Amino acid sequence: MQPEMRLDRPVKAYERWLKRIPWVYSSAVLDEAEPTREDDRHRIATMRNYRSLMPLAHDARKPMFDLRPADGALGSTQQYVKTCFREFQTLSREVLARIGEPPEDACPPSPTDRH
């Protein structure tokens, strides 16, 4: 069993790893000194686990955010797929903004916009 992750306050098991990420990124990737506790300039997002969507995505051989009722994403699971899509879209737009690319051309329409 995995502990449930909350975006407002991660559980202790995840909090330890979330605190290590800025240090490892600064030292191993950027070759900089250890960041201060308040230095959050490289954080892009904190993503949910989406563990209930992963088995469906594996079976359907498609991304979690593109699952359809035919893939087994029924009822509240379909709402979870839409939440997943919005969060990944926000993440991709933030990454594109940070590298200086226009976000409108690179992000597909949401699942509710498609026919």
CYANA upper distance limits for C-alpha pairs under 8 A (distance plus 0.5 A):
  3 PRO  CA     11 VAL  CA      7.69
  3 PRO  CA     13 ALA  CA      8.45
  4 GLU  CA     11 VAL  CA      7.89
  5 MET  CA      9 ARG  CA      8.39
  5 MET  CA     10 PRO  CA      5.99
  5 MET  CA     11 VAL  CA      6.57
  5 MET  CA     14 TYR  CA      8.13
  5 MET  CA     48 ARG  CA      7.51
  5 MET  CA     49 ASN  CA      7.63
  6 ARG  CA     10 PRO  CA      5.63
  6 ARG  CA     11 VAL  CA      7.64
  6 ARG  CA     48 ARG  CA      8.28
  7 LEU  CA     46 THR  CA      7.54
  7 LEU  CA     47 MET  CA      8.26
  7 LEU  CA     48 ARG  CA      7.63
 10 PRO  CA     14 TYR  CA      6.56
 10 PRO  CA     15 GLU  CA      6.01
 11 VAL  CA     15 GLU  CA      6.44
 12 LYS  CA     16 ARG  CA      6.86
 13 ALA  CA     17 TRP  CA      7.84
 14 TYR  CA     18 LEU  CA      6.66
 15 GLU  CA     19 LYS  CA      6.67
 16 ARG  CA     20 ARG  CA      7.05
 17 TRP  CA     21 ILE  CA      6.90
 18 LEU  CA     22 PRO  CA      8.27
 19 LYS  CA     23 TRP  CA      8.10
 20 ARG  CA     24 VAL  CA      6.69
 21 ILE  CA     25 TYR  CA      6.43
 22 PRO  CA     26 SER  CA      6.48
 22 PRO  CA     35 PRO  CA      7.37
 22 PRO  CA     40 ASP  CA      8.40
 22 PRO  CA     42 HIS  CA      8.29
 23 TRP  CA     27 SER  CA      6.62
 23 TRP  CA     34 GLU  CA      6.00
 23 TRP  CA     35 PRO  CA      6.64
 24 VAL  CA     28 ALA  CA      6.02
 24 VAL  CA     29 VAL  CA      7.95
 25 TYR  CA     29 VAL  CA      5.61
 25 TYR  CA     30 LEU  CA      7.04
 26 SER  CA     30 LEU  CA      5.45
 26 SER  CA     31 ASP  CA      6.52
 26 SER  CA     32 GLU  CA      5.76
 26 SER  CA     33 ALA  CA      7.12
 26 SER  CA     34 GLU  CA      6.80
 26 SER  CA     35 PRO  CA      7.25
 27 SER  CA     31 ASP  CA      5.13
 27 SER  CA     32 GLU  CA      5.64
 27 SER  CA     33 ALA  CA      6.57
 27 SER  CA     34 GLU  CA      6.90
 35 PRO  CA     39 ASP  CA      6.52
 44 ILE  CA     91 LEU  CA      7.52
 44 ILE  CA     94 GLU  CA      7.43
 44 ILE  CA     95 VAL  CA      7.92
 45 ALA  CA     91 LEU  CA      7.09
 47 MET  CA     87 GLU  CA      7.99
 50 TYR  CA     54 MET  CA      7.03
 50 TYR  CA     84 CYS  CA      8.15
 51 ARG  CA     55 PRO  CA      8.10
 52 SER  CA     56 LEU  CA      8.13
 53 LEU  CA     57 ALA  CA      6.65
 53 LEU  CA     64 MET  CA      6.36
 53 LEU  CA     77 THR  CA      8.29
 53 LEU  CA     81 VAL  CA      8.02
 54 MET  CA     58 HIS  CA      6.65
 54 MET  CA     64 MET  CA      6.86
 55 PRO  CA     59 ASP  CA      6.72
 56 LEU  CA     60 ALA  CA      6.57
 56 LEU  CA     64 MET  CA      8.04
 56 LEU  CA     67 LEU  CA      8.19
 56 LEU  CA     71 ASP  CA      7.28
 56 LEU  CA     72 GLY  CA      7.16
 56 LEU  CA     73 ALA  CA      7.96
 57 ALA  CA     61 ARG  CA      6.15
 57 ALA  CA     62 LYS  CA      5.81
 57 ALA  CA     63 PRO  CA      6.21
 57 ALA  CA     64 MET  CA      5.61
 57 ALA  CA     67 LEU  CA      7.29
 58 HIS  CA     62 LYS  CA      7.36
 59 ASP  CA     71 ASP  CA      8.47
 60 ALA  CA     67 LEU  CA      8.20
 60 ALA  CA     71 ASP  CA      6.41
 62 LYS  CA     66 ASP  CA      7.14
 62 LYS  CA     67 LEU  CA      7.54
 63 PRO  CA     67 LEU  CA      7.41
 64 MET  CA     81 VAL  CA      7.16
 64 MET  CA     84 CYS  CA      7.72
 64 MET  CA     85 PHE  CA      8.42
 65 PHE  CA     81 VAL  CA      5.67
 65 PHE  CA     82 LYS  CA      7.18
 65 PHE  CA     84 CYS  CA      5.88
 65 PHE  CA     85 PHE  CA      5.04
 65 PHE  CA     88 PHE  CA      8.29
 66 ASP  CA     81 VAL  CA      7.65
 66 ASP  CA     85 PHE  CA      7.87
 66 ASP  CA    111 PRO  CA      7.58
 67 LEU  CA     71 ASP  CA      6.47
 67 LEU  CA     72 GLY  CA      8.26
 67 LEU  CA     73 ALA  CA      6.69
 67 LEU  CA     78 GLN  CA      8.17
 67 LEU  CA     81 VAL  CA      7.13
 68 ARG  CA     72 GLY  CA      7.34
 68 ARG  CA     73 ALA  CA      6.07
 68 ARG  CA     74 LEU  CA      8.24
 68 ARG  CA     78 GLN  CA      7.65
 69 PRO  CA     73 ALA  CA      5.08
 69 PRO  CA     74 LEU  CA      5.56
 69 PRO  CA     78 GLN  CA      7.60
 73 ALA  CA     77 THR  CA      5.60
 73 ALA  CA     78 GLN  CA      5.51
 73 ALA  CA     81 VAL  CA      8.03
 74 LEU  CA     78 GLN  CA      5.83
 75 GLY  CA     79 GLN  CA      7.48
 76 SER  CA     80 TYR  CA      6.85
 77 THR  CA     81 VAL  CA      6.76
 78 GLN  CA     82 LYS  CA      6.90
 79 GLN  CA     83 THR  CA      6.81
 80 TYR  CA     84 CYS  CA      6.60
 81 VAL  CA     85 PHE  CA      6.63
 82 LYS  CA     86 ARG  CA      6.73
 82 LYS  CA    110 SER  CA      8.38
 82 LYS  CA    111 PRO  CA      7.50
 83 THR  CA     87 GLU  CA      6.72
 84 CYS  CA     88 PHE  CA      6.67
 85 PHE  CA     89 GLN  CA      6.45
 85 PHE  CA    110 SER  CA      7.51
 85 PHE  CA    111 PRO  CA      8.20
 86 ARG  CA     90 THR  CA      6.57
 86 ARG  CA    110 SER  CA      7.99
 87 GLU  CA     91 LEU  CA      6.64
 88 PHE  CA     92 SER  CA      6.55
 89 GLN  CA     93 ARG  CA      6.60
 89 GLN  CA    107 CYS  CA      7.24
 90 THR  CA     94 GLU  CA      6.66
 91 LEU  CA     95 VAL  CA      6.74
 92 SER  CA     96 LEU  CA      6.64
 92 SER  CA    107 CYS  CA      7.98
 93 ARG  CA     97 ALA  CA      6.53
 93 ARG  CA    103 PRO  CA      5.76
 93 ARG  CA    107 CYS  CA      7.82
 94 GLU  CA     98 ARG  CA      6.70
 95 VAL  CA     99 ILE  CA      6.93
 96 LEU  CA    100 GLY  CA      6.55
 96 LEU  CA    101 GLU  CA      5.53
 96 LEU  CA    102 PRO  CA      7.23
 96 LEU  CA    103 PRO  CA      6.41
 97 ALA  CA    101 GLU  CA      6.26
 97 ALA  CA    102 PRO  CA      7.28
 97 ALA  CA    103 PRO  CA      7.18
102 PRO  CA    106 ALA  CA      7.92
103 PRO  CA    107 CYS  CA      6.93
109 PRO  CA    113 ASP  CA      6.41
109 PRO  CA    114 ARG  CA      7.47
110 SER  CA    114 ARG  CA      7.44
